[in-house]
Amino acid sequence: MKIAFFSTKSYDQEYFEQFNQHYGFKINYFFDNIKENDINLTVGADAVCVFVNDRLDRKIISLLSENGVKVILLRCAGFNNVDIESAMEFGLKVYRVPAYSPNSVAEHAVALILTLNRKTHKAFNRVRESNFSLERLNGFDLYKKTVGVIGTGKIGAVFCTIMQGFGCNVLAYDKYENEELKKKGVIYTSFKELITSSDIISLHCPLVPETKHIINAKAFSKMKKGVMLINTSRGMLIDTKSAIKALKSKKLGYLGIDVYEQEENLFFQDLSERIIQDDVIARLTTFPNVLITAHQAFFTNEALSEIARTTLNNLALFEKGESTINEVKLDGIK
């Protein structure tokens, strides 16, 4: 089978070539995102392979169907960038990688917390300039702090366990409570109680209509003054303009994000020689208590290997006519 592979980076090609030795698919790599005016690149392909910032709306999907494409392979867990209803209407199967490495994302969330708290990024830069002062580098003990976790799927569950290892009190909010976490001492509570009581809030829920801007002006108003907010899930979980207002009022004491609402125009590109047109992220970068990474939480050797292996195996199962829980449908998704 033939795959038209979009948004290719060097590491994508390296890992997919390695694992494709077992499958023997024909892969054509394209560096740009999938776009309507480039849809001719999919002629003759059985599948397209896309990433988080490839937008597959009804028009794109209809054109893929006309070109004979049968499968959309998402090399990520999220699927909010694909019009699933249109895909089903046009007869295209959609597969994802639901759990490539929960540890990688959870550990990155912890890295954001520790870096923001202990200001190791600032200390590193100071020492390189022979500045050994400790002024304004003070942080706080994580021990006995209350950490609120919104979303306790595979990633959220790992994150809960890690934070318990620091001696934190962990609160959780999720429609589907994890009984194993409850046995470990994680306390499930209401959304309101979580955002009111937590010293640190970390987001690990999917982006669905009810979670879009779940952290908004109203939510910020209920939080503790100086709260730390971490997001390694989806950018649109946070109303960024409200976050900026919360930072300016000092209600939000720390913000660590690996995802951003308008990241498709920024992330995974080298824009160092260009003028950034996005005034919102430009404002965020001016705050000394904001730490932004460019969607790298997943970026470990283990995760890249699992993404390649699972994505290719999804296509192999489709070719054999076999089912898999990795198929995305309109119902049954948690």
URFEN-V665292 format. One record per backbone hydrogen bond with DSSP energy under -1.0 kcal/mol. NH is the residue of the N-H (numbers start at 0). CO is the residue of the C=O. If there is no record, write none. Layout:
BEGIN
nh: (NH | NH)
co: (CO | CO)
END
This chain:
BEGIN
nh: (2 | 3 | 4 | 5 | 6 | 7 | 12 | 13 | 14 | 15 | 16 | 17 | 18 | 19 | 21 | 23 | 25 | 27 | 29 | 37 | 38 | 40 | 41 | 42 | 44 | 45 | 46 | 47 | 48 | 49 | 53 | 55 | 60 | 61 | 62 | 63 | 64 | 65 | 66 | 67 | 68 | 69 | 70 | 71 | 72 | 73 | 74 | 81 | 82 | 83 | 86 | 87 | 88 | 89 | 91 | 92 | 94 | 95 | 96 | 104 | 105 | 106 | 107 | 108 | 109 | 110 | 111 | 112 | 113 | 114 | 115 | 116 | 117 | 118 | 122 | 123 | 124 | 125 | 126 | 127 | 128 | 129 | 130 | 136 | 143 | 144 | 146 | 147 | 148 | 149 | 150 | 156 | 157 | 158 | 159 | 160 | 161 | 162 | 163 | 164 | 166 | 167 | 168 | 170 | 171 | 172 | 181 | 182 | 183 | 184 | 185 | 186 | 188 | 193 | 194 | 195 | 196 | 197 | 198 | 199 | 200 | 201 | 202 | 203 | 210 | 211 | 212 | 213 | 214 | 219 | 220 | 221 | 222 | 225 | 226 | 226 | 227 | 228 | 229 | 230 | 231 | 236 | 237 | 238 | 239 | 242 | 243 | 244 | 245 | 246 | 247 | 248 | 250 | 251 | 252 | 253 | 254 | 255 | 256 | 257 | 262 | 264 | 265 | 266 | 273 | 281 | 282 | 283 | 284 | 285 | 286 | 289 | 290 | 292 | 294 | 294 | 298 | 299 | 303 | 304 | 305 | 306 | 307 | 308 | 309 | 310 | 311 | 312 | 313 | 314 | 315 | 316 | 317 | 318 | 319 | 320 | 321 | 326 | 327)
co: (25 | 46 | 27 | 48 | 31 | 29 | 8 | 9 | 10 | 11 | 12 | 13 | 14 | 15 | 18 | 19 | 0 | 2 | 4 | 34 | 35 | 37 | 38 | 39 | 41 | 1 | 1 | 70 | 3 | 72 | 50 | 80 | 56 | 57 | 58 | 59 | 60 | 61 | 62 | 64 | 63 | 45 | 45 | 92 | 47 | 94 | 49 | 78 | 55 | 81 | 82 | 83 | 84 | 85 | 86 | 69 | 71 | 325 | 75 | 100 | 101 | 102 | 103 | 104 | 105 | 106 | 107 | 108 | 109 | 110 | 111 | 112 | 113 | 114 | 118 | 119 | 120 | 121 | 122 | 123 | 125 | 126 | 125 | 133 | 166 | 141 | 168 | 199 | 170 | 201 | 172 | 152 | 153 | 154 | 155 | 156 | 157 | 158 | 159 | 160 | 163 | 162 | 144 | 146 | 186 | 148 | 177 | 178 | 179 | 181 | 180 | 169 | 171 | 189 | 190 | 191 | 192 | 193 | 145 | 145 | 227 | 147 | 229 | 149 | 207 | 207 | 235 | 210 | 236 | 215 | 216 | 218 | 219 | 250 | 223 | 250 | 198 | 253 | 200 | 255 | 202 | 233 | 234 | 214 | 237 | 238 | 239 | 240 | 241 | 242 | 243 | 244 | 245 | 245 | 226 | 226 | 288 | 228 | 290 | 230 | 259 | 261 | 262 | 262 | 270 | 277 | 278 | 279 | 280 | 282 | 283 | 286 | 254 | 256 | 257 | 292 | 295 | 297 | 299 | 300 | 301 | 302 | 303 | 304 | 305 | 306 | 307 | 308 | 309 | 310 | 311 | 312 | 313 | 314 | 315 | 317 | 316 | 323 | 93)
END
